Amino acid sequence: MKNQTAQFKAKEYIYDLGNIALENGFKADEHWEVNMATAAEKKAIEKLYHPTVAAIIKPELLDTTFRLVKDELNQVIKEHVVVPVARFEVQPELEYLVAYNPQRIRR
């Protein structure tokens, strides 16, 4: 049950970010851009950037986990922009934390 808290998920995610950065030879001036994303947004980010780190997070923990991760990385939180959909269409649900390095575009 302890692994279902936002604090645990944030620590686990930060740990994963550190490992992937080390494995991919990040330099001191390289950083992760972390966002909340829908499944479609996650897929688009993964097509554009390498490496990426994605984690599915329960909806009730996502916002808090996102804020804890951004705080740990000393990053400013930008509000997620939702693209308007048709009047009666269901809004896609944010369900992932996705991190990528904007300087490392997939070729």
Residue pairs with C-beta under 8 A, 6 or more apart in sequence:
2 8
3 9
3 12
4 58
4 61
5 61
6 61
6 64
6 65
6 68
7 68
9 55
9 57
9 61
9 65
10 65
10 68
10 69
10 72
12 55
13 53
13 55
13 65
13 69
13 97
13 99
14 69
14 72
14 73
16 53
16 55
17 32
17 53
17 73
17 99
20 51
20 53
21 30
21 32
23 51
24 51
24 104
26 101
30 101
30 103
30 104
31 73
31 75
31 101
32 53
32 73
32 99
32 100
32 101
33 99
33 100
33 101
33 102
34 66
34 69
34 70
34 73
34 75
34 97
34 98
34 99
35 41
35 45
35 80
35 97
35 98
35 99
36 62
36 63
36 66
36 80
36 94
36 96
36 97
36 98
37 45
37 54
37 94
37 95
37 96
37 97
37 98
38 92
38 93
38 94
38 95
38 96
39 92
39 95
39 96
40 92
41 96
41 98
42 54
42 96
42 98
45 52
45 54
45 98
45 100
46 52
46 54
46 98
47 106
48 100
48 105
48 106
49 100
49 101
49 102
49 104
49 105
49 106
50 104
50 106
51 100
51 101
51 104
52 98
52 99
52 100
53 98
53 99
53 100
54 96
54 97
54 98
54 99
55 96
55 97
56 95
56 96
57 65
57 95
57 96
57 97
59 93
59 94
59 95
62 94
62 95
62 97
65 97
66 77
66 97
67 77
69 97
70 76
70 77
80 94
82 91
85 91
85 92
